Amino acid sequence: MSTATRTAAPNGAADPNGTVVGGSSSPVVVIDLDRAGRRFRELREALPWVDARYEVTALAHPRLLAGLAADGAGFSVASDAGLDALRRVDADPRRVLHAVPGARWQERRRAWDAGVRLFVVDDGAALDAFVGAPPETAVLLRLAPADAVRAARRAHDLGIRVAGVSLRLPAGSPASRVAAELRDASTAHTAIATATGRRPGMLDLGEILASRASVRAAEVAELARSVRSLVAPATFGTVVTASLGRAVVSDCISIVSETDERYADPATASGYIDAGAEVVIVRARTRAPRRPARARTTWSPAG
């Protein structure tokens, strides 16, 4: 599977209008790295006490990943293809959260062999896979509160470190539901501390922001207030993590053809890339030519 997208098929994709992409008239995908970096920094600064990570499957172009890594970003991956993309740019594996839903033992083993040490577990039975994992490996439990406490007790018996819990909310959940989930997470942390003798030090906000194409400033501010008031990271030493995906790159991608230039969402751009479209990297305030010539910055899954 191409590492460019979470949606394209292994054999490439067609453009949204149904025309096969490829050939000399194929559009060019233009990615503005500075704009993506600026958007990531804005979102990170709007979420105090939050360790913001870029969710790789939003768009996994290597120049984008390398630029975000240089800007201090951590990463989260929801597929093995995302992990492959990070390995290609030598991203620090200790800054990677492995959050592949329903991951099998082999997938997790491959990730920790690559140096990843933080994993989301969404099935208590999967804890057995972590027996004998490398030192410093820890899990975040994406389970209902009562199930999370039982799983934490079992993990403790197996010698597996529980870093904390991960929220199960989908992107775009209303503020009232987010607040309720945060309260439950805080209660679960206390119960886990009682059951294991060690208070978890991490809370993962899960997918709340990962798949959103746009995030309003007021929404981010409200989320930050909820985290501060209910989890009190500064008081309890809790590290809060959040995955940012489409909102980082949704307004930094253009599709340029012989007759048109338009912004594109990451999934559409990934479809073009997977089908072999040329990719040109530009910096902020650099205007892309109507038909950019092939350059050393060009990349596609074919190389």
Disulfide bonds with the S-S distance in Angstrom:
none
